[in-house]
Amino acid sequence: MTHIPILTSPALEGIAHGFTGRRGGVSTGLVAGLNVGLGSDDDPAAVRENRRRAAEAILPGSTLVTLHQVHSADVVRVNSAIPVEDRPKADAMVTDRPGLLLGVLGADCPPILFADTRAQIIGAAHSGWKGAFAGVGEATVAAMERMGAHREHIVAAIGPCIQQKSYEVDAGFFRRFCEAAPENERFFREGRADHYQFDLEGYIAARLAAFGIGTVHMSGVDTYSDEAGYFSFRRATHRGEPDYGRQMGAIGLAS
């Protein structure tokens, strides 16, 4: 069996979870490796095999559930398996059903995994800057609370994503965040003229902490600079490449 490297978080110790990278898969070409993105131009059979391998590495025997991600703050409750062709348009999921593996995809955007182990309720969110700005993390926590989770018991792990050193944004982006809340200025570092380096991971972590999540763990892994380990939309864009792969953060309750 091919070894699939899985990054885990100490915050979620004892619960099946993990973040995949690009190593260990069957895809070739620009998306060589463990590409799990259905939206890429990859061979669908290769993507299916990669997704199967990833799910088995994180929670053997589980059923993987993913979304048609649209950079929203929309959350769905998952009670049973969802066929790939019927996956809902949303960016976060919650469940209390064992055997379901909640998977969110990204290629610079952070996946966030949530768990209240006492209540046995879990969640997963895709949180690019648009989703983070709209509150997808808080919306996921609120959805878990509606199911019986308690905010103070929820832990969150932010997976590999583009880090501040690699994330250049323009002055308009900077103003958008600072006009929403002046204290957001602390997540920006000045770069070249009229540009800034944005700490997306730090911004997400601060929002979750302010919302009452007691434990928020950041991976600190930069998808942009680690080409051998991770896919990156921005890296592919900077190179003028027509396609890019996706990695996944996933969490599940053992049956």
Disulfide bonds with the S-S distance in Angstrom:
none
